[in-house]
Amino acid sequence: MPVQTSESKVTLQHPKGATAEVLLYGATVISWKSPDERLFLSSKAILDGSKAVRGGIPVVFPCFGPPSHPDHTRLSQHGFARSTLWSWGGVTEDNEKVVVVKLALEPTEAIRAVYDKPFKLTYVVSLFESDLKTELHVENTSGSSLQAPEPFEFQALFHTYIRAPSKDALVSPLTSLSYFDKTEATEEGRATAKTETRSGVDVTKFTDSVYENAPGSYDVKWPGGALHISAKGLKDVVVWNPQAEGGSTMGDMEAGGWDHFVCVEPGTVRGFAKVAPGETWVGEQTLSAGSKAAL
Ligand code: TA6
């Protein structure tokens, strides 16, 4: 069965063996095996829909980090998309090449209580033989006879926890990019701009760096392993690992979990994306575990 659904989860099975699991809660991919598990999921992650998942690929929308836009003042860190139940949107493709499913999220009463913009989100997960693609479609539903036209601004990001030894992994190419080191942020959350000089960025110490205007093509490499990330429509990328300094303070982070992942997070998080009435914005990432992940 290429796609199996339950009340809480969708399981995708590629004919060549790869699998993926997506929770309806937060549209969170919690597993991608190709053939081995490629994502990190904390063994203490809460999967019952009461808290955003610590691991996999949480979907960040409409704000990244603490809200900083006038439209987002009532939102919590990283917005509501990762901690809301999405609806099942069906199987859109199922053949020898790819299995594709869709989830959807429209304003609920709980969302409208804190956010009043006319959005509809569609999340598309595509499982290939050795790639996993996630796409976030942000539709502005205003401009019809029922709703006066109004553009809105937002941030979006895929908070991807890549399974990798954090003491050995290197992320490239980020050389010469401008970035903000949030580990040195002031009380007000302001960080100073730096320029990346390293050919490969490590996360051997507490790392929380936001790279602006990034290339959209990233390699994560470590002795004996690699993963390639290709992003479209997402102009920035975040590299994060809390190490023990930050990780030991997280109730849903397993002890030593920080040794087993590097978060490489394509997004639009410096400034805001804008979607006009009736238009749809799309951001996507493709994770490649096969030949494109050059060892
Ligand atoms: O993407 C990096 C980051 O913004 C870090 O600052 C850290 O807060 C991380 O996300 C995890 O955030 P969370 O709300 O999931 O604990």
Residues whose N, C-alpha, C, O or C-beta is under 5 A from the ligand:
A	BS01	TA6	G65 Q77 D208 V238 W240
